[in-house]
Amino acid sequence: MKLDKTTAVMLVGAIAVWGVFFALGGGKGAGEWLGSLGRVGAAKKLVAHDLKDPSSAQFRDVHKTDQAVCGEVNGKNAYGAYVGFRHFIVESGSVSMEPELPGERLEPGVSMATIDAWNAHTAFSSNWTTKCKGVLPEIPASLEPSFPGIKP
């Protein structure tokens, strides 16, 4: 089999990258490497990886439960400014970040996007309460749902 020059160079490069990866990582897979950090350390790495600037991650109130690792993270946005702490849940290597509160009240006539945003926030809040054994901060009164004429 005869390879053209470009294919041969790409093949040699791929083999070199593979060799460096195993030399530096000791042949450990990502799961094995994360496992060596412990549950909290691995969770912090996974959460930071999801941020715009992973090196800017600031953590607080990080704790592990029997079901998950939970806490709050703050990171920088594309403009280099910190955006504020958000809750996170890491469960089985999967990261769930607290969605932003919708800017609109949930009332008749709102858009589907607003309804979806409220549903996402409610689902996260329920998950946090169950798995992290805590309660998220109260929703501001200005955003509480309003359904005139409907009594609870």
C-alpha positions in Angstrom: 0.0 0.0 0.0 1.4 3.3 -1.0 0.5 6.5 0.9 0.7 10.0 -0.5 2.9 12.5 1.4 0.0 14.3 3.2 -1.6 11.1 4.5 1.8 9.8 5.7 2.5 13.0 7.6 -1.0 12.9 9.2 -0.6 9.3 10.2 2.8 10.0 11.8 1.3 13.1 13.6 -1.6 11.1 14.9 0.8 8.3 16.2 2.9 11.0 17.9 -0.1 12.6 19.6 -1.3 9.2 20.8 2.2 8.4 22.2 2.4 11.8 24.1 -1.1 11.3 25.5 -0.2 7.9 26.9 3.2 9.0 28.1 1.8 11.9 30.1 -1.4 10.3 31.2 0.1 6.9 32.1 -2.5 5.3 29.8 -5.4 6.2 32.1 -8.7 6.9 30.5 -10.6 10.0 31.4 -12.9 8.2 33.8 -9.9 6.6 35.6 -8.2 10.0 35.8 -11.3 11.7 37.2 -11.8 8.9 39.6 -8.3 9.5 41.0 -9.4 13.0 42.0 -12.1 11.8 44.3 -15.8 12.6 43.9 -15.6 16.3 44.8 -12.5 17.0 42.8 -13.8 15.2 39.7 -17.1 17.0 40.0 -15.3 20.4 40.2 -13.3 19.5 37.0 -16.5 18.6 35.2 -18.3 21.7 36.2 -15.4 24.0 35.4 -15.1 22.3 32.0 -18.7 23.5 31.1 -17.8 27.2 31.8 -16.8 29.7 29.2 -13.4 30.2 31.1 -12.7 27.0 33.1 -9.7 28.5 34.9 -11.9 31.2 36.4 -14.1 28.8 38.3 -14.8 29.8 41.9 -16.6 27.2 44.0 -18.5 27.5 47.3 -20.7 25.2 49.5 -19.6 22.1 47.6 -20.8 18.9 49.3 -21.4 15.3 48.4 -24.5 13.4 49.2 -25.2 9.7 48.7 -26.6 10.6 45.2 -24.6 13.5 43.9 -22.0 16.3 44.4 -23.7 19.6 44.8 -22.6 23.2 45.2 -22.3 26.6 43.6 -19.9 27.9 40.9 -19.1 31.3 39.6 -17.2 31.9 36.3 -16.3 34.6 33.8 -18.3 35.3 30.7 -17.0 36.2 27.3 -16.3 39.8 28.4 -14.2 38.6 31.3 -16.7 39.5 34.1 -17.9 37.1 36.7 -21.6 36.3 36.2 -22.6 35.3 39.7 -22.9 32.0 41.6 -25.2 29.3 40.2 -26.1 25.9 41.7 -24.9 22.7 40.1 -25.5 19.0 40.5 -23.0 16.3 39.3 -24.5 12.9 39.2 -22.9 9.9 37.4 -20.5 12.1 35.5 -23.3 14.3 34.2 -23.5 18.1 35.1 -26.7 19.9 35.6 -26.5 23.7 36.0 -29.2 25.8 37.5 -31.0 27.6 34.7 -31.4 31.4 34.9 -34.8 32.6 36.2 -37.0 33.7 33.3 -37.4 37.4 33.1 -41.2 37.1 32.8 -43.9 36.0 35.1 -45.7 32.8 34.3 -49.2 34.1 33.4 -51.7 33.5 30.6 -50.4 34.6 27.2 -46.7 34.1 27.8 -44.5 32.6 25.2 -43.6 28.9 25.0 -39.9 29.9 25.6 -40.9 31.4 29.0 -43.0 28.3 29.9 -40.0 26.1 28.9 -37.7 28.2 31.0 -40.0 28.0 34.1 -40.3 24.2 33.6 -36.5 23.9 33.4 -36.1 25.9 36.6 -38.8 23.9 38.4 -37.2 20.6 37.4 -33.7 21.7 38.6 -35.2 23.0 41.8 -36.9 19.7 42.5 -33.7 17.8 41.6 -31.7 20.0 44.0 -34.2 19.5 46.8 -34.1 15.7 46.3 -30.5 15.0 45.6 -28.7 17.9 47.4 -30.9 17.9 50.5 -31.4 21.7 50.3 -33.8 24.3 49.1 -32.9 26.9 46.5 -33.4 30.6 47.3 -37.0 32.0 47.0 -38.3 33.3 43.7 -38.6 37.1 43.8 -42.2 38.2 44.3 -42.1 40.2 41.1 -41.7 36.9 39.2 -44.3 34.8 41.1 -46.8 33.2 38.7 -50.1 35.2 38.4 -53.3 33.6 37.2 -56.1 36.1 37.8 -59.4 34.5 38.7 -57.9 31.1 39.6 -57.8 30.4 43.3 -55.3 27.7 44.7 
